[in-house]
Amino acid sequence: MSGMVFNPVWRVRHYLKHRKSDRERALAKIGKAASSDYMRMQWKRALNSRAILSIHPTTTAYPVWVRMRSSDLAVFSQILIETEYDCLNVSDGALIIDLGAYVGYSTAYFLTRFPRSPVIAVEPDPHNFRMLLRNLAPYGARVTAVHAGVWSHPAKLSIREIPYRDGADWTRQVQEDSDGGIDAIDITTLLKLSHHSNIGLLKMDIEGAEAIVFRDNYSPWLERVERIAVELHDDTIFGSGTDAFYGAIKEQEFEFSRSGELTICTRRARIA
């Protein structure tokens, strides 16, 4: 919107102001509940601390944890307040694969909105993955958390030391590294792991690695996907994500649309 500045801290403050129970949960992590002035002071102090707060938005069935001194607030706001993925639909009970699941906010949103769908959440960064496990534990067996980086082939990966963009937690990139401690996993393997024949929704936000995923070995799984929601990056060491993506899907029967940063592909005919 012209002239508007996106401020995730203000959005979370505004959100909590209008949800008393969430405000009380947040303050319970800081200390005792008290007057409005005290609440404002403590909330401001929490925003500037390394506190980890539990917040329960209306868009998830259970509370989620937010690390104050991180990019968690921005991602929380984008996914659970601004509802970035509200534009997506999934067939009843269809498999959802969340690639680049970060700390689990998008996965929790999908699990809540589509209560009959199982979700596989994939995240390579070990610190983010620990938070993901914490956030998704209440959903039990409906979610499978995979500590790995999605790739086009089996390999070993490591987190790149050179920051991407602002270098925040949500922009972590991986690279092939024979001595790396992170497994690479391809989508065909994830589909086999699920014991499903098709993927109802493939959500992908993997900081440029989509250029790797869509460059090789995509045919076996791509024809089994009903809907894709991907953020494309063209400014990474991997090359153009846009070129690789459209090159891979050009012969697939998809309809295209855009919503914010998302490129959305919906298959015209449902997979048998």
matplotlib code that plots the C-alpha trace (Angstrom):
import matplotlib.pyplot as plt

x = [0.0, 1.5, 3.0, 2.7, 5.7, 5.4, 6.2, 5.9, 6.5, 3.6, 1.4, 2.1, 1.5, -1.7, -2.7, -2.1, -3.9, -7.1, -6.6, -6.5, -5.7, -2.6, -1.5, -1.7, 0.2, 2.9, 3.2, 3.2, 6.5, 7.8, 6.3, 3.1, 0.1, -0.5, -1.7, -1.8, 1.3, 3.1, 2.0, 3.2, 6.6, 7.1, 6.0, 8.5, 11.2, 10.4, 10.6, 14.1, 15.3, 16.1, 12.9, 11.0, 7.3, 4.3, 1.5, -1.7, -3.1, -6.5, -4.9, -3.3, -4.9, -2.1, 0.2, 3.5, 6.8, 8.4, 12.1, 12.0, 15.5, 15.1, 13.1, 10.4, 8.2, 8.2, 7.5, 4.8, 3.1, 3.3, 2.0, -0.3, -1.6, -1.4, -2.3, -0.1, -1.3, -5.0, -5.1, -4.4, -6.8, -6.1, -8.2, -9.6, -7.0, -4.3, -0.6, 1.1, 4.8, 6.3, 9.8, 11.6, 9.4, 11.5, 10.2, 6.9, 4.5, 3.4, 3.1, 1.0, -1.2, -1.7, -2.4, -5.0, -6.7, -6.7, -7.3, -7.5, -4.2, -0.8, 2.1, 5.8, 7.9, 11.5, 14.0, 17.8, 19.0, 19.5, 18.5, 15.3, 14.6, 14.7, 12.1, 10.0, 9.9, 8.8, 6.0, 4.7, 4.9, 1.1, 0.1, 1.5, 1.6, -0.1, 3.2, 6.6, 9.5, 12.6, 15.9, 17.3, 17.7, 15.6, 17.8, 17.6, 19.8, 21.3, 24.2, 25.7, 25.0, 26.1, 24.8, 26.5, 28.5, 28.1, 24.8, 22.0, 20.1, 19.7, 21.4, 18.4, 17.3, 14.7, 17.3, 19.6, 21.0, 22.6, 25.4, 26.8, 29.6, 31.1, 31.9, 28.6, 26.4, 23.0, 21.4, 20.0, 16.7, 14.8, 11.0, 10.7, 12.1, 9.7, 6.8, 7.8, 8.3, 4.7, 3.1, 0.9, 0.8, 0.2, 1.1, -1.9, 0.2, 3.9, 4.9, 8.4, 10.4, 14.0, 16.0, 17.1, 17.6, 14.5, 16.9, 18.6, 15.3, 13.7, 16.9, 17.3, 15.4, 12.0, 9.9, 9.1, 7.5, 6.3, 3.6, 2.2, 1.7, -1.7, -0.7, 2.5, 3.1, 6.7, 8.7, 11.1, 14.6, 16.8, 19.7, 21.4, 24.5, 22.2, 21.1, 17.7, 14.9, 12.4, 14.1, 14.6, 11.0, 9.2, 11.6, 10.5, 6.8, 6.3, 4.8, 2.7, -1.0, -1.0, -2.9, -0.9, -1.6, 0.2, -0.5, 2.1, 5.5, 3.9, 3.8, 0.9, 0.3, -2.9, -3.2, -6.2, -7.2, -7.1, -4.5, -5.9]
y = [0.0, 3.3, 5.4, 2.5, 1.0, -2.7, -2.8, -6.3, -5.1, -2.7, -5.4, -7.8, -5.0, -4.1, -7.7, -8.3, -5.1, -6.6, -10.1, -10.0, -13.6, -13.4, -10.2, -12.1, -15.0, -12.8, -11.0, -14.2, -15.0, -11.7, -11.4, -10.7, -9.0, -5.5, -2.1, -1.0, 1.2, -1.7, -3.9, -1.4, -1.0, -4.8, -5.5, -2.8, -4.3, -7.8, -6.6, -5.3, -8.5, -12.0, -13.3, -16.2, -15.5, -17.8, -16.2, -17.8, -16.2, -17.1, -18.7, -21.6, -24.3, -23.9, -21.1, -20.6, -19.4, -16.2, -15.2, -11.5, -10.6, -12.4, -12.3, -14.4, -11.3, -10.4, -14.0, -14.4, -11.2, -12.1, -15.6, -15.6, -12.0, -10.9, -14.5, -14.7, -18.2, -17.5, -17.5, -21.3, -24.2, -27.9, -31.0, -32.6, -34.7, -34.0, -34.1, -30.7, -30.4, -27.2, -26.5, -23.9, -24.2, -21.9, -22.2, -23.8, -20.9, -21.8, -25.5, -24.7, -22.5, -25.3, -27.9, -25.7, -24.5, -28.0, -30.3, -33.5, -32.9, -34.3, -32.0, -32.6, -29.7, -29.4, -26.9, -27.0, -24.5, -26.3, -23.3, -22.7, -26.5, -26.7, -23.9, -25.7, -28.9, -26.9, -25.1, -28.2, -30.7, -30.2, -31.5, -34.9, -37.5, -35.2, -33.5, -35.0, -32.7, -33.2, -31.6, -31.3, -29.0, -29.7, -30.3, -32.1, -35.0, -36.7, -34.7, -33.1, -29.5, -26.8, -23.3, -20.6, -18.3, -15.4, -13.7, -13.5, -10.2, -8.9, -12.0, -12.5, -16.0, -16.3, -15.9, -18.8, -20.5, -23.9, -25.0, -28.4, -29.4, -32.9, -32.3, -30.7, -31.9, -31.4, -33.9, -32.9, -34.5, -34.5, -34.2, -37.7, -39.1, -36.9, -38.2, -41.8, -40.9, -39.7, -42.9, -40.6, -40.9, -37.1, -33.8, -31.5, -28.4, -27.9, -24.7, -23.6, -20.7, -21.8, -18.7, -19.4, -23.1, -23.6, -23.0, -26.3, -28.2, -27.2, -27.7, -31.5, -34.6, -33.0, -35.0, -38.0, -35.7, -32.7, -34.6, -35.6, -32.1, -30.4, -27.0, -25.1, -21.9, -20.7, -17.6, -17.1, -15.6, -14.4, -12.8, -15.8, -17.9, -20.6, -18.6, -17.5, -19.3, -17.9, -19.3, -22.8, -22.9, -21.9, -24.1, -27.1, -26.5, -25.2, -28.5, -29.1, -28.3, -25.5, -22.2, -19.4, -16.6, -14.2, -13.2, -10.9, -12.6, -16.0, -17.5, -20.0, -22.9, -24.9, -28.0, -27.7, -31.4, -33.2, -36.0, -39.5]
z = [0.0, -1.1, 1.8, 4.3, 6.1, 7.2, 10.9, 12.3, 15.9, 15.7, 14.1, 17.0, 19.6, 17.8, 17.7, 21.4, 22.4, 20.9, 22.3, 26.1, 26.6, 24.3, 26.1, 29.4, 28.0, 26.8, 30.1, 32.0, 30.4, 31.6, 35.0, 36.8, 35.2, 36.4, 35.2, 31.6, 32.1, 33.6, 30.7, 28.1, 29.9, 30.2, 26.6, 25.4, 27.5, 26.2, 22.6, 23.3, 25.2, 24.2, 25.7, 24.1, 24.4, 23.9, 21.8, 20.7, 17.5, 16.2, 13.2, 15.0, 17.2, 19.8, 21.0, 19.2, 20.6, 19.4, 19.9, 20.4, 19.1, 15.8, 12.6, 14.3, 14.8, 11.2, 10.1, 12.8, 11.6, 7.9, 8.3, 11.3, 11.4, 7.8, 6.8, 3.7, 2.9, 3.2, -0.7, -0.8, -0.7, -0.3, -1.1, 2.0, 3.7, 1.0, 1.9, 2.5, 2.2, 3.8, 2.4, 4.3, 7.4, 9.5, 13.1, 12.1, 11.8, 8.3, 9.3, 12.3, 10.1, 7.6, 10.3, 11.8, 8.6, 7.1, 10.1, 8.0, 6.2, 7.3, 6.9, 6.3, 7.5, 6.3, 7.7, 7.5, 10.1, 13.4, 15.7, 13.7, 13.6, 17.4, 17.7, 15.0, 17.1, 20.1, 18.1, 16.4, 19.3, 20.2, 16.7, 17.3, 14.6, 12.0, 11.4, 10.3, 11.0, 8.9, 9.7, 6.2, 3.2, 0.2, -2.9, -6.3, -5.2, -2.1, -0.7, 2.4, 3.1, 5.5, 6.4, 4.3, 6.4, 4.0, 4.9, 2.3, 2.1, 5.7, 7.3, 9.6, 10.8, 8.0, 5.3, 6.1, 3.0, 2.6, 0.2, -0.8, 1.5, 1.7, 5.3, 6.1, 8.9, 7.3, 5.0, 1.6, 0.8, -2.5, -2.9, -4.3, -1.1, 1.0, -1.0, -0.3, 3.3, 3.5, 2.0, -0.1, -3.8, -4.4, -2.9, -2.4, -1.6, -2.0, -0.2, -1.0, 0.5, 0.5, -0.2, -3.8, -3.6, -5.7, -8.6, -7.6, -7.0, -10.3, -12.4, -12.1, -11.2, -10.8, -13.2, -10.9, -8.3, -10.2, -12.0, -8.6, -7.3, -7.3, -6.1, -5.7, -3.7, -4.1, -3.4, -6.2, -5.7, -8.5, -6.5, -5.1, -5.8, -7.2, -10.2, -11.3, -9.4, -11.8, -14.9, -13.3, -12.0, -15.2, -17.3, -15.2, -15.2, -18.8, -20.0, -16.9, -16.9, -14.3, -14.0, -12.6, -10.1, -7.8, -4.2, -2.6, -2.9, -3.8, -7.2, -7.2, -9.6, -9.5, -11.7, -14.1, -13.8, -10.5, -10.3, -10.5]

ax = plt.figure().add_subplot(projection="3d")
ax.plot(x, y, z, "-o")
ax.set_aspect("equal")
plt.show()
